[in-house]
């Protein structure tokens, strides 16, 4: 039985050290024609939702999504070197990705609120992009709703890897929105308390498996294998 493993990026795999909020502020300024005076609210939101809320918070009518998308791509591209200098891959992230990628039957991809181009920038800045199949993940341009991204990724991974329709999915992320997205879409979830949310908050959101970080790779792999064994 195969397993689809979907990874969040920010505060799960990497620490962006404020670069994300700078990307949103720059994209907003380019698309709105004025500087942002209120910071972006992120915490598991998708890029579509983040920018929609920024325009609403500033009382500005948003332009079309294509214009916003171009502004986000430009803002992300010019900050890759800065991200590599200021940010970091989180402890255990590289080893965990490598272990999942080497496990027979497991397909490792991305489920993130970032648009594809900026997800690639963030992972490439730390050499993590080569450890995932990014082409079949789900991204912030696909929907405002994070839960809807799970089905997008399911369909893409199944089609790309010719997997059965009942292949189970596990989402690995650091926010209550990640947990909610998994529960609403009937996916498994591994919550990681490596962001601003505590283990208690993640359990209260509904996660039954919560790790302090990704450093205990054997424990993570044991849990992922148990999900597969339970379905055999």
C-alpha positions as a printed Julia matrix, in Angstrom:
232×3 Matrix{Float64}:
   0.0    0.0     0.0
   1.52   3.35   -1.0
   1.31   6.51    1.11
   1.11  10.15   -0.02
   3.06  12.44    2.33
   2.33  16.16    1.96
   4.61  18.7     3.63
   3.9   22.23    4.7
   6.91  24.54    4.22
   7.07  27.58    6.49
   7.87  26.71   10.12
   7.6   23.0     9.3
  10.58  22.58    6.97
  12.13  26.06    7.05
  12.35  29.21    9.14
  11.88  32.18    6.81
  12.94  34.79    9.41
  10.41  37.39    8.31
  11.08  37.13    4.58
   7.56  35.85    3.91
   5.94  38.95    5.38
   8.31  41.09    3.32
   7.21  39.23    0.18
   3.55  39.91    0.94
   4.18  43.59    1.72
   6.12  44.02   -1.52
   3.52  42.18   -3.6
   0.72  44.23   -2.06
   2.54  47.49   -2.8
   3.16  46.48   -6.41
  -0.43  45.37   -6.99
  -2.15  48.13   -5.0
   0.08  51.04   -5.93
   0.57  51.97   -2.27
   2.58  50.66    0.64
   1.01  48.3     3.16
   0.53  49.77    6.63
  -0.72  46.51    8.16
   1.3   43.3     8.02
   0.06  40.17    6.31
  -1.7   37.62    8.51
  -0.27  34.23    7.65
  -0.41  31.28   10.11
  -1.49  28.62    7.64
  -3.48  30.83    5.29
  -3.11  30.45    1.52
  -1.62  33.22   -0.6
  -5.02  33.87   -2.17
  -6.55  34.39    1.27
  -3.6   36.38    2.63
  -3.69  38.9    -0.2
  -7.48  39.09   -0.2
  -7.4   39.95    3.5
  -4.62  42.5     2.97
  -6.65  44.34    0.36
  -9.75  44.21    2.57
  -7.82  45.39    5.64
  -6.51  48.37    3.67
  -9.87  49.22    2.13
  -8.46  48.78   -1.38
 -10.23  47.08   -4.27
  -8.0   44.18   -5.37
  -6.94  43.81   -9.0
  -7.32  40.5   -10.81
  -5.57  37.44   -9.41
  -3.18  37.26  -12.39
  -1.74  40.65  -11.45
  -1.41  39.65   -7.8
   0.24  36.37   -8.82
   2.84  38.18  -10.92
   3.56  40.55   -8.03
   4.02  37.61   -5.64
   6.35  35.81   -8.05
   8.49  38.92   -8.53
   8.64  39.64   -4.81
   9.67  36.07   -4.03
  12.28  35.79   -6.76
  14.24  38.85   -5.66
  14.44  37.6    -2.06
  15.85  34.1    -2.58
  19.43  35.08   -1.71
  18.22  37.08    1.28
  16.18  34.1     2.47
  19.2   31.81    2.14
  21.26  34.25    4.22
  18.72  35.0     6.94
  16.63  31.83    7.11
  17.44  28.17    7.66
  16.2   24.66    7.2
  14.68  23.52   10.48
  16.38  20.77   12.52
  15.69  17.34   11.08
  13.92  18.64    7.97
  16.53  17.49    5.47
  16.91  14.09    7.13
  13.14  13.57    7.37
  12.59  14.44    3.71
  15.4   12.12    2.67
  14.01   9.26    4.75
  10.5    9.58    3.35
  11.84   9.92   -0.18
  13.86   6.71    0.21
  10.97   4.68    1.64
   9.45   2.28   -0.91
   5.85   3.17   -1.67
   5.91   6.65   -0.13
   5.47   9.67   -2.38
   6.62  12.94   -0.86
   5.2   16.24   -2.12
   4.08  19.68   -0.93
   0.92  21.18    0.48
   1.51  24.85    1.17
  -0.23  28.19    1.16
   2.61  29.58   -0.96
   2.21  29.9    -4.7
   4.32  27.36   -6.6
   7.1   29.8    -7.59
   7.63  30.99   -4.03
   7.41  27.48   -2.6
  10.23  26.53   -4.95
  12.23  29.62   -3.93
  11.89  28.76   -0.24
  12.86  25.11   -0.62
  15.62  25.76   -3.17
  17.24  28.33   -0.89
  18.19  25.45    1.42
  18.56  22.65   -1.13
  15.34  20.93   -0.07
  13.49  21.15   -3.39
  15.29  18.1    -4.81
  13.96  15.94   -1.97
  10.3   16.28   -2.98
   8.17  15.86   -6.08
   7.05  19.48   -6.26
   5.25  19.16   -9.58
   2.33  17.23   -8.08
   1.81  19.22   -4.89
  -0.89  21.79   -4.07
  -0.21  25.49   -3.73
  -1.68  28.79   -2.65
  -2.89  29.72   -6.13
  -5.08  26.61   -6.26
  -7.64  27.71   -3.64
  -8.29  30.14   -0.8
  -9.25  27.15    1.35
  -6.37  25.05    2.68
  -8.58  21.98    3.1
  -9.4   22.09   -0.61
  -5.69  21.83   -1.37
  -5.58  18.31    0.05
  -7.85  16.99   -2.69
  -5.9   18.93   -5.32
  -2.68  17.25   -4.16
  -4.37  13.85   -3.89
  -5.51  14.01   -7.5
  -2.19  15.27   -8.82
  -0.05  12.73   -6.97
  -2.32   9.83   -7.89
  -2.27  10.82  -11.56
   1.49  11.48  -11.67
   2.43   8.25   -9.9
  -0.42   6.01  -11.06
  -1.6    5.29   -7.53
  -4.86   3.64   -6.48
  -7.79   5.94   -5.74
  -7.82   4.88   -2.08
  -4.15   5.72   -1.42
  -4.02   7.29    2.06
  -2.69  10.81    2.6
  -0.85  12.28    5.57
  -0.32  16.01    5.97
   2.66  17.25    8.02
   2.35  20.83    9.25
   2.73  23.22   12.16
  -0.56  25.13   12.47
  -4.13  24.41   13.54
  -5.12  25.2     9.95
  -2.97  22.28    8.78
  -4.71  20.02   11.29
  -8.14  21.3    10.27
  -7.35  20.84    6.57
  -6.37  17.22    7.16
  -9.42  16.43    9.29
 -11.85  18.07    6.89
 -10.4   16.17    3.94
 -10.2   12.78    5.69
  -6.41  12.73    5.68
  -4.05  11.73    8.46
  -2.04  14.47   10.13
   1.3   14.76   11.87
   1.47  18.11   13.64
   4.89  19.58   14.37
   5.24  22.18   17.13
   8.12  23.94   15.4
   6.21  27.15   14.68
   4.34  29.53   16.98
   1.72  26.98   18.03
   2.35  24.75   21.03
   1.82  21.01   21.19
  -1.26  21.66   23.33
  -2.76  24.0    20.74
  -2.2   21.46   17.99
  -3.8   18.69   20.04
  -6.75  20.95   20.83
  -7.15  21.48   17.08
  -7.57  17.72   16.71
  -4.1   16.31   16.06
  -3.48  12.99   17.78
   0.15  12.77   16.64
   2.24  15.8    17.62
   6.02  16.01   17.39
   8.14  18.76   18.96
  10.16  18.98   15.71
  11.47  16.72   12.94
  14.69  15.62   14.62
  13.42  12.18   15.65
  13.31  10.76   12.15
  12.98   7.11   13.28
   9.86   8.01   15.29
   8.35   9.85   12.32
   9.07   6.96    9.96
   7.68   4.44   12.44
   4.44   6.39   12.59
   4.18   6.73    8.81
   4.78   3.02    8.35
   2.1    2.28   10.94
  -0.43   4.16    8.81
   0.39   1.89    5.9
   0.3   -1.3     7.99
  -3.11  -0.37    9.41
  -4.56  -0.51    5.89
  -2.95  -3.77    4.75
